[in-house]
Amino acid sequence: MVEEILVTVKANPNIDPVLSTWSWEVPLYLFLGGLTAGIMFFAAFMVLTNRQKEAPFMTQKLVLWTLILLSIGMVALFLDLSHRWYVYRFYTAFRPTSPMSWGSWILIIIYPVCLLQILSTFRQGYPNLARRLERFDIGVLALNLSERFRRSIAWISIPFALGLGLYTGILLNTLVARPFWNTGILPILFLASALSTAAALAVLGTSHKGERHLFVRIDFGLIAVEIFLVLLLVIDLSAGSQVRLDAVNLILGGRYTIAFWVFFFCLGLLIPFLLEGRELLGKSTAAFYLAPFLVLIGGYLLRQVVMNIGLHSSWTNYATQFDPQLLELLH
């Protein structure tokens, strides 16, 4: 008789055969966090390059939505927590080697930075609300100081916006037990997507013809970067170890092939890229709002699909490495 002994701490229905601890809340948070980062970056960049008149919607109105979007994402993240009322413990210490510790502190610091950005343009973007705030002396002081130091606030906003945009990818990238996530290209791809979705939202919301054309050009370039990074991601995973090959095979004929290439890549990147290209060439404006709308859908699908693929990728496949019946003995 041949005896086999399997010792494992992974025989958990939430871990094997598929990690299933995350659901819709996490990709929604990743998407809204990235969108917030993109808006912050462009609003600050336009101020620093003295292009506020070219981008009035982005710099005066859309910037207000950073606090709203980020707050919705934070609520989603809070709902995902198993021990919600212990979240304060993230802020009782700072661990330099922990990505989640960095992310927790960045998310807290982002709030006052967003608020300062909003106050620096509140009178121009939302004059009615600004007048209500001016009823209080502290409100007048806050608006005056924010407007006075608007460029300084923009300089501060840039690194925090980039940090937030990168962090949404780093959060997944550092989980080495999930081979599909464990690539340095993922944070850069998420950052490019964050900037692209912010540009797309500006295209959808602005009534300024020059601003629309500006952000269509920006988004066109960012989508091209995303397409390149997606292909580079596939090459990077394909050139790795067997577990990385198994992970990338999930989108190269595996269960997520259609979701990744048809819904995310074609619908969310390739079609908007072609539509915006035709618009920039002056050949067609028939799909005036379709391209940016698809970009926003693609930005969300990127997070959703990548999260699902990562949860299904693993270093260990019990079905092929061990006798599956042995796992039944552990229940």
Secondary structure as GFF3:
##gff-version 3
##sequence-region A 1 331
A	DSSP	alpha_helix	25	48	.	.	.	ID=ss1
A	DSSP	alpha_helix	56	56	.	.	.	ID=ss2
A	DSSP	pi_helix	57	61	.	.	.	ID=ss3
A	DSSP	three_ten_helix	62	64	.	.	.	ID=ss4
A	DSSP	alpha_helix	65	80	.	.	.	ID=ss5
A	DSSP	three_ten_helix	84	91	.	.	.	ID=ss6
A	DSSP	alpha_helix	99	119	.	.	.	ID=ss7
A	DSSP	alpha_helix	122	125	.	.	.	ID=ss8
A	DSSP	alpha_helix	127	133	.	.	.	ID=ss9
A	DSSP	alpha_helix	137	148	.	.	.	ID=ss10
A	DSSP	alpha_helix	150	173	.	.	.	ID=ss11
A	DSSP	alpha_helix	185	205	.	.	.	ID=ss12
A	DSSP	alpha_helix	209	238	.	.	.	ID=ss13
A	DSSP	alpha_helix	242	248	.	.	.	ID=ss14
A	DSSP	alpha_helix	257	258	.	.	.	ID=ss15
A	DSSP	pi_helix	259	270	.	.	.	ID=ss16
A	DSSP	alpha_helix	271	280	.	.	.	ID=ss17
A	DSSP	alpha_helix	290	312	.	.	.	ID=ss18
A	DSSP	alpha_helix	318	321	.	.	.	ID=ss19
A	DSSP	alpha_helix	324	328	.	.	.	ID=ss20
###
